[in-house]
Structure formats: C-alpha cells, structure tokens
Amino acid sequence: MRRAIYTFFLALAFIAPYGAGSTCTIDAPCTLQSVMTAGSVAPGETVYLLPGTYKGAFWSLVSGTAEAPITFRSVPGTRVTIDGSLRIDGANTTWKGVEVTYTGWTSRTVSLPGSAPAGLPQTGLFIYGARTRVEQCFVHDTSEGVGFWKPAVDAVIDGCLIANNGWQGTDRGHGHAIYAQNDTGTKTIKNSVILSQYDDGLIVYGTSAASLTGFDVISNTIRASKTLIGGGSPAGRIRVQGNIVYGGLFDLGYWGVENNQDAVVEGNTFAATLMASGWQSLTVRNNTFEYLGDQLRLHYPPSHARYQIDANTYRCAYGSCLSHTLYQTGIQRSFGAWQAETGYDQTSTATYNTPGQDKVVYNGRFVTILNYHNLASVVVNPPGLTPGAAYKLTNAQNMGEALPFVAGGPVSVPMTGWTVATPYGASTPLVPWSSQFAVFLVEPA
C-alpha cells in the first residue's frame, strides 16, 4: 500500500522514523540523520520524509547549489514531526511541510532566571545555511522557536505557523517566535503566522557586535506582546509591508539608538502601537491604525525632517483619543495637534468613536479575521481553491480544531466555540480566545 501511495514521487531518498536501510527506498528507508552529512545528497534532489515522529537533535550539513537546491519535505497530506531540534547549516536547501516541536516538557515554569538556564533542553529550529528556505512548517512548544542567524544569507521563512515557544523563568518569560540577525543580503519572513510566545514574537535584535540590516517582513499575521526590530547596533534596510499586527507593541528601532538607517512601513494594519526610534530615514505610509491606546509613538533625531509619515488611516473607539506621542517631551497629542506640530499625516485621516474595520485577509495559506463588531459569524471565501473539492479551515490557535467546507462558495465561520491550545507542560493557554481575532489555515480535508 505504501508503495502505491508514493511511487509517483521521484526522489533520491525516502526517510522514516523506523528507517534502518542503506538504499533509502520506500521499502527500505534510511534514518533522517544518515542523509544529513555533507555530500550525502546530490544538488537538485528531493528527500521525502515519510509520516511519523523523528525524535532527537538533528543537524543538517547537506548543501545544494543556488541553481539546484536540495529539498527535504513531507509527502503532501501527511504529518512529519521532528520532536526535539533541527539545525540547518548546509546552504541552498528547502524544508517544507515539517513540524518542529518538543513534547518532553513536564512544566513550562523553570526555577531559574536568564535566557539559558542550566538543564533546559535547547529545542527548536536553527537556521544558519545561506539561501535556506523554510516553507509551510509548524514550529511550536520548543524552547527557542526559530533562530534565524547571520550566516543564513538571503534565507526565507514562508507560510509558517509559529506558536507557544519558550518558558516562564523566575525573572520573566523567555523564548521567541523568531530571533534574527543579518548582515549581507536580505532575510525574508512572509505569509506566516506568529502567535503568542512566552516572550516576544519576532525579534531582530543583538548587542553592538550584532548585525541587524536587511529584512523584509511581508504579509504576516502577528499576535504578540511585542515585536522588536533594532538593538545595540544600527538597523537598516528594513521593509515592513502588508502585515496584520494584533495587540502589543511593534518597536521599530529600539529605544535610545539614534543611528538606525532606513525603514519603510507600508500597507500594514496595526491593531497595536507602532513605536519608531532614531531612524535616519523612515517612511510610514498607507497604514491603518486601530488601537485603543497609543497608536504611534515617535522618537526622532534632529534629522526627523527626512521622515515621511502620511496617507495613513487612524481609528479610535472613543472621542478623546490622544493617540500620538513625541518622546522629545513624552506628551500625548491629539491628531490635530500632531499634524500642526510635526507636519506629518497631512493627508491622513482620523476617525473617533468608531471601532476598527472588520476585515478578512487571505494570503494564499492563512485566513485572518478581524471582527471588531463581535459578529456571531464571519463569511470567508478564499480564492483559488478547486470548486467542489473538500477543504477545512484549521484553527491556527489550536490545530486540533477545524471546520470542513466545500470550495466554490462563501463559508460562514462562527466566532465563538473555538479555543486556544495550552502549551505542553502548562495548565492554561498563554492568551484566551477572542471573538475579535482569528486565524485559520486553509488546507485540503
């Protein structure tokens, strides 16, 4: 039966949790680690991971070429789980449709402070290889989430779901969705969903010795206490475009750093506070701000005239919303006072006494719903599906819940009755379910 299912795949190797063979065929699959040594897979080949759980710490040194990358992937419609960690050092490889998690938690509370307490398993996905692509993967309940490090030049994270990573220490929560640094080339994070972690969501950060230049953050949905781009060294070549940020703080530039280079923030929906600090060149245009607290906090250097802030839409749910703050004085300003003092947002609009705008956004993999009016149900109709085919909307906040549907018409999605998954080893979810926010993965049933 297995042969009948997989014979249409042409691959160099088949891998299985029970693998022990040396030929790496369907009938005699190899172990995963056996095909991770340098030179074990030829450029341009594909390695299929057969369904099941692969336990351990895996370290890939396999490299393809820019013209002929190597692909490691699950068979479509099957579940492949790495229970432990995956480190990718080889260049020009693609990892697709793989789950990375850690089921060994007995408690998510660690009785030590700090970001590397003794005895804590170092689990997660660690990307070092140049031009690595990680596509449609699910990283959850690890200690570290995704490490997206400097050597991974021009690497891409695309269509991934990242949730519930980290732990609670005696000092604070630790562990992020994505911890990234970069120097040459551009790292891209796109079409992905970043949900609650024990610490921040996306963090592009480091000391004065780190490099923080060259990031495209495109068409993601982010629900996190904080997103941070900036640190002890200047950040630059930053593009933040088309994202939905729900709740918390989007910290662009890092407080107190005055020599950040250039950033463009365009076409995003911020149900969050955007704080920008110390940029030599900053563009904030065509964004929608829908937050009850501060909508825009700005700390600028004397060269702030080079900031381009305009054509934005601001919505506030009450009439006296003082939503803009200049941190030269720390005083909140009404929208009119903000325009008069700074010259910014001259063609922007501000609307008071109105909730945010309900919307449904589909990025080709995930549907994000903002339901500010607390409708009992919301209609979605993802384009590009095969009419008459069976699909399901899987709750990205709890992958054990799904709504089946048949493509070809609108689908009514209830906004209650769903839950948020509890992290392994914990007793409660990191955040409660909110009928105003939901994300669903669209996949074949």
N, C-alpha and C positions, 0 to 999 in steps of 0.2 A: 504493500500500500504506500509506504514512504517513497519508494522508487517512482510509483505512478504520479505522485504529487510533485516531485522535484525534478523529474527528468527533463523538463523543458528549460531548466536553468543550465547555462553553460558557465562553469566556474572551474578555477584551478583546484579549489579545496572546499570540502564540507567539514564543518567543525561541530562537535556535540559535547554536551556536558559529560556524557558517558564515553566520549571518544578515547580510543586506545590504539587505533590503527596507524599505519605509516603511509598508506596510499591516499588518505583524505578523500575517499569517495563517499557516496551516500551510504553504502553498505558497510564501509569501514572508515568512519570519520575519525579525524585526529582531535587532539586536545587543542584548546584555544592557544595556550602558551607556546605550543610547538610551532605555530606559524607566525610568531611574533619576533623571531630573531632576524637580524639584518640579512637580507638576501634570500629569505625563505620563500618569498612570493615575488613573482616577476612583475614588473611595471605593466599596468593595464589590466591585471587580472582581478577577479572578484572572489572573495571568501564569504561563503554563506554560513552563518551561524544557525544551526538547527535549534528548534524551540527547546526551552528549559532554562535552568538556573546554573550559571557558572560562578562558583564560589571561589573567592581568593583575590589576591592583588595581582593584576595583570599589567605588563609593561611592554608596549609595542615599540620595536626598533625598526620595523619594516618601512621602507621608503619606496614610493613610486617616482615618477618624474612629472614635471609640470604638464607635459604633453600626454602622459599615460599614467594617471594616478591609480592607486590601488584602492579597492572598495571592500570594506567589511560591513556586512549588513545582515539583517534578519530577512527571512523569507516573508514576503507580504502576507499580512493576515495572521502572523504567528507572534508569539511573545518570547523575546530573548532577554534575560535578566542577568546582569553582572552584579553579584551580591558581594560587594567589597570595594574595589577601586580599579580604575583604568587610567593608566598614564600613557600618553601618546607622544613619543619622541621622534619617530620617523616622519619625514616630510612627504607631502603630496599623497595623503591618504584621506579617504572619506569613510566616516562611520555613520550608518543610517539605521534608524528604527530599533535602537538598543536602549534598554532600561538600565540605569545605574543606580543602585540603592545599597542600603546596609540594614539587614534585618537583625543584627546582633545586639541592638540596644536593649538593655534591661531598664534603664532610666535615662531620660534626657536631661537630668539635672546632675551636674558634675560638682563635687565638693571641693573644687579648686578654682582659683581665678586664672585669668590670662587666656591668650589665644592658642596656646599649645600645652595644655595641662598634661602632666605625665600619665601615661596609660591610656590616653584617648586614642582610639583607632583612627588613623588618617585615611578616611574613606572619601570617595568622590571621583570626579572626572578631572584629570590634569592634562592640559594641552600645551605642549612645547614644540611640536613639529610645525615647520613652515608650511603654509598653504594647506593646513588641515581643514577639513570640512566636517562639522558635526550636524547632522540633519535629522529632524523628526525623532529626537531622543527624549527620554524622560528621566530626569535626574532628581531624586528625592530621598529624603531621610538619610543623607550622608552627613559626615561631619563638616565637609568643606564645600559642598556644591561643586561648582566648576572653577578651576584655576586656569586662567586664560593668559599665559605668561609671555614675556617679551620675545623669546625665540620664535614664537608662532607667528611669523611674518605673514601678513595677508591671509590669516585664517578666518573662518566663517562659522558662526553658530546660527542655524537657520531652522525655524519651525519647531523649536524645542519647548518642553514644559519643565520648569524648574521650581520645586516647592519643598517646604518643610525641612530644609537643611540646617544643620548647626546644633547647638546645645545651650543650656542655661548654666552659666557658671555662678560662683558666689559673688562675682562683681557685676556681671551683666550677661546678656545673651551674646553668643559668638556664632560665627558661621554665616556665609553669604550665599546668594544665588550664584553670582559670577563675580570673581575677584580678578581684575585685569590690569595689565601693564603693557606698554608698547613703545617702540621707537621708530623703526623704519616701516614703510608700507602702511596699510590700513587694516585694522581688525574690524569685522562687521558682525553685528548682532541684530538679527532681523526676524520678523514674523514669529517671534517667540512669546511665551507667556511666563512671566516671573511673578510668582505668588509669594506669600508670607514665608519668611525665614526667621531663625532665632535672632539674627542681627539684620543688617541691611540687605537690600535686593541686589541691584547692580552697583558695584563699587570699582571705579577706576581710580586707584589710589596707591600711594607709596611715599617713602621718605624722599629727602633731597637727592638720594642716589638713584631713584627710580626714574623711568621714562613713561610719560603719560600722553604721548602725542599720536594722533591718527586713529580715530574711532568713528565709525558710522553706526548709529543706533536708530534702526529704521522699522517702523510698523510693528512695534511690540506692544503688548499689554502688560503693565507693571502695577502690581498691588504690593506695596512695601512700606515700611515705616520711613525708609529713606533710600534715595538713590544719590550716589555721590560720584562726580567726575571732577577730580582735582586732588592735590595733595601737596607734599613738600617740594615738588619740582613743578615747573610750569606745564600746564596742559595746553594742547593746541591741536589744530586740525580736527575739531570736534563737530560732528553733524548729528543733530537730534531731530528726526523728521517723522511725522505721521504716527506717533505713538499715542497710546491712551495710558495716562498715569492716574491711578485712582488712590487717593489718600496719601498722607505723609508729606515729606519734603523732597523736592528734587533740587539738590545742592550742586550747582554748576560753577566750579571754580575754586572751592574750598576757602573758607573764611580766613582773611588775613593775608592771602597770597595776592600780590599786586602785579605779577608779571606773567599771568596767563596770556596765551597768544590769541587764537581766533576760534570762535564758535558760532555756529548757525543753529538756531532753534526755530523750526518752521513746521506749520501744519499739524501741531500736536493738540490733543485735548488734555488739559491739566485739571483734573479734579483733585488738585494738590497745590502746594505752594512752590513756586519757582523762585529760587534764590540764586542770583548771579553775582560773582565777586571777582573783581580785579582783572578784567579782560582788556587787552589792547584793542581788540576788535570783536564786537558782539552784535549779532543780528537776531532779533526776536520778532517774527512776523507771522501773520495768518494763523495764530494760535487761538484756541478757545480756553478761557479760564473759568472754571465753575467750582469754586471752593468757598466754604463758609468763613474761613479765616483769611489770613494774608494770601493774596493771590500772586503778587510779585514783590519780592524784596530785592533791592539793588544796592550793591556796594561798589562804587566805581572809583577808578583812579582819576587824576586830573585830566586825563585824555578822554574822558567819557563822551566827548562830542562825537567820537568815532562809533558810538553805539547807534544802531539802527533799530528802534523799537516802534513798531507801527502796524496798522491793519490787523489788530487783534480784537477779539470779542471777549468782554468780561461780563459775567452774570453773577449776581449776588442775591441770595434768598431773603435779604432784609434791606430796609431802606437806607440805613445809615452806615453801610459797609465802608469801612476805611481799609481799603484793600491793598494799598501801595505804600511801601516803606523805603525811604532812602536812609542808609545806615551811616551817612555822614552825621546825621542828627538822631537817628533812631525813632523819628516821629512818623506815625502813620498818616497818610494823606488820603483824602477823597480823590476820586478820579479827576474831577475838575482841577483841584489843587495840584495834582500830579502833572497834568498836562501843562498848566501855567508855569510851574517851576522848572520842569525839565525840558519841555519842548517835545517830549516823546508822545506817541499814541495820538497824534493829531487827527488821523482818520479812523482811529479805533472807536469802538462803541462800548458803552457800559449800560447794563440794564439792571435795575434794582427791583426788589420784591418779586422775584421770579426764581423758580428752581432751575437747575440745569436742564439742558436739552436732552430728551430721551433719544437714544440712537442705537442702532445695530450695525456693527462693523465686522466684515468678514475679510480676512487676509489670505484666503485660499486654503487655510488649515483650521483656524480657530474663529469662532464667532464670539465677539464681545458685546455684551448688552449693558447699557447704562439706562436705568429705569428710575429716574428721579421722581416721577409721579406715582411710583409704587403701584403700577398696574398689576392686576392679578395674573395676567399673562402677556407675553410679547410675541409678535409674529416675526418669524425669520424665514428666509427663503434663499439659502446660499446658491449663488450662480455656479454654472459649470459642472453640475452633477449629472449623472446619466438618468434621464427621465425613466421612471418606473422601477429603478433599482432600489434595493433596500439599504438604508444608511442608519446611523444612530448619532445622536448628539450626546457625547460623553462629558459629564461634569468635570471640568478641569480641576476643580477644587476637591473633588472626591471621585477618582477614576472608577470606583465601583458602582457608580450610578449613571444610567443612560436612558435616553428617550429615543425609541426606534421611530423611523419615519420612512416614507417612500418619496423619492425625489420626483419633482415635477410640479410642485405647488407649495403654497405657504404652509408653515408648520407653527402651531400655537404652542409656545413654551411656557409652562407655569413658572411663576417666580417664587413660589413657596414649595415646601416639601423636599427641598434639596438640603444637603449637609456639607460641611467642610471636614475633610479627613483629619483624624487625630494623628499626630506624629507617632512613629513607632517609639515605644517606651514612655509615652506621655499619657496623661489622663484626659486632657481636653484639647480641642483644636487651638491653633495659635490665634485665630480670629473667628468670630461667629459668622454664620451665613447672613448675608444682607440681600434683601429683595431688590436693592437698587443696583447691584453689581453681579454679573455672572459671566463666566467664560465656558464655552463648550468646544470640544474637539469634534470636528466633523469627520467621520470615518465609515467605511463600509460595515454593514451589520454582520 
